[in-house]
Amino acid sequence: MENLYNKRYLIKSNSYMIDLFNVDFITWKENENETGTYWVKLHIGTKEARYVCSSLEELHGLVKAWTRLRGEEIEMEEEDLIW
């Protein structure tokens, strides 16, 4: 995942950087207009940051990195995120 640095910091170019350790939970859905891309919300307290994953592989990498930082990386397949 090219926008994830040190397996912890998500950078959206020209916009923001988020420390995934501070994210409370993540929600996502497939973009209805561009199949294969995913709209992601990173919830931090009462705030949220929006990010677009360009593929299921990128979404999978983001979720796995977040679970690892929260203390236990979850073993899952990419398909587990969209069923």
C-alpha positions in Angstrom: 0.0 0.0 0.0 1.8 3.1 -1.3 0.1 5.6 1.0 0.8 3.8 4.2 4.1 4.7 5.8 6.0 2.8 8.5 2.9 0.4 8.6 1.2 3.2 10.7 0.7 6.5 8.9 -1.9 6.9 6.2 -1.2 9.9 3.9 -3.7 11.4 1.5 -1.5 13.6 -0.8 -2.0 17.4 -0.4 -4.6 16.8 2.4 -3.8 15.0 5.6 -1.8 12.3 7.5 -3.5 10.0 10.0 -1.9 7.9 12.7 -3.9 4.6 12.4 -3.2 3.9 16.1 -5.6 6.7 16.9 -8.5 5.4 14.7 -11.3 3.9 16.8 -13.0 2.1 14.0 -13.2 1.9 10.2 -16.2 1.8 7.9 -16.3 1.3 4.1 -18.5 0.6 1.2 -17.9 0.0 -2.5 -18.1 3.1 -4.7 -21.4 2.7 -6.7 -20.0 4.8 -9.6 -16.6 3.2 -9.9 -16.8 -0.5 -9.1 -13.6 -1.9 -7.5 -12.9 1.2 -5.5 -13.9 1.7 -1.9 -15.0 4.7 0.2 -13.5 4.5 3.7 -14.2 6.5 6.8 -11.6 6.5 9.6 -13.4 7.4 12.8 -11.4 9.2 15.4 -13.4 10.2 18.5 -16.3 12.4 17.2 -14.4 13.2 13.9 -14.0 11.2 10.7 -11.6 11.3 7.8 -12.6 10.0 4.4 -10.2 8.1 2.1 -10.7 6.3 -1.2 -9.0 2.9 -1.6 -8.3 2.3 -5.3 -8.7 -1.5 -4.9 -9.8 -4.3 -2.6 -6.2 -5.1 -2.0 -5.5 -1.6 -0.7 -8.6 -1.8 1.6 -7.4 -5.1 2.9 -3.9 -3.8 3.6 -5.3 -0.8 5.5 -7.6 -2.9 7.7 -4.8 -5.4 8.4 -2.4 -2.6 9.4 -5.0 -1.0 11.7 -5.7 -4.4 13.4 -2.0 -4.9 13.9 -1.6 -1.5 15.5 -4.6 -2.2 17.8 -2.8 -5.2 19.2 -3.8 -8.2 17.1 -3.6 -8.6 13.4 -6.7 -10.5 12.2 -6.2 -13.3 9.7 -8.6 -12.6 6.9 -8.9 -12.8 3.1 -9.8 -9.9 0.9 -13.2 -11.4 0.2 -14.0 -11.3 3.9 -14.3 -7.5 3.6 -17.0 -7.5 1.0 -19.4 -10.4 1.6 
